[in-house]
């Protein structure tokens, strides 16, 4: 997608690696929020959803945001 980059990681790998940091009991909830971000209709909606994820889970899992 971006030929000028040195390392290209797919969104699936990024999500998978992010979930390794999350407790099993929180994974389903966080995965739902991450999917909503990825499926956003435009950048503004995606940004708002990301901010919501960070507001709700940012203190417990800061590396995900």
C-alpha positions in Angstrom: 0.0 0.0 0.0 2.8 2.4 0.9 5.9 1.6 -1.2 8.0 4.2 0.6 7.7 2.5 4.0 10.4 0.2 5.3 8.1 -2.1 7.2 4.5 -2.7 6.3 2.2 -4.3 8.8 -1.4 -5.3 8.0 -4.2 -4.1 10.3 -4.9 -7.7 11.2 -1.4 -8.1 12.6 -1.7 -4.8 14.5 -5.0 -5.8 16.1 -3.7 -9.2 16.9 -0.5 -7.8 18.6 -2.6 -5.2 20.5 -4.8 -7.9 21.9 -1.9 -9.8 23.4 -1.6 -7.0 25.9 -5.3 -7.3 27.0 -6.8 -9.5 29.7 -9.0 -12.3 28.4 -12.0 -10.9 30.1 -11.7 -7.6 28.4 -10.8 -8.8 24.9 -14.3 -9.1 23.5 -15.3 -5.6 24.5 -12.0 -4.0 23.2 -12.1 -6.0 20.0 -15.7 -4.7 19.3 -14.4 -1.1 19.8 -11.4 -1.7 17.6 -13.6 -3.2 14.8 -15.8 -0.1 15.0 -12.8 2.1 14.5 -11.6 0.1 11.5 -15.1 0.1 9.9 -15.7 3.8 10.3 -17.1 5.5 7.3 -14.6 8.3 7.4 -11.5 9.6 9.2 -13.5 11.9 11.5 -15.7 9.1 12.8 -12.7 6.8 13.2 -10.9 9.4 15.2 -13.9 9.9 17.5 -14.2 6.2 18.1 -10.4 6.0 18.8 -10.7 8.8 21.3 -13.6 6.9 22.9 -11.5 3.8 23.1 -8.6 5.7 24.7 -11.0 7.4 27.2 -12.5 4.2 28.3 -9.5 1.9 28.3 -6.5 4.2 28.0 -5.5 4.0 31.7 -5.7 0.3 31.9 -4.2 -0.5 28.4 -2.2 2.6 27.2 -0.4 0.8 24.5 -3.5 0.0 22.5 -4.5 3.6 21.7 
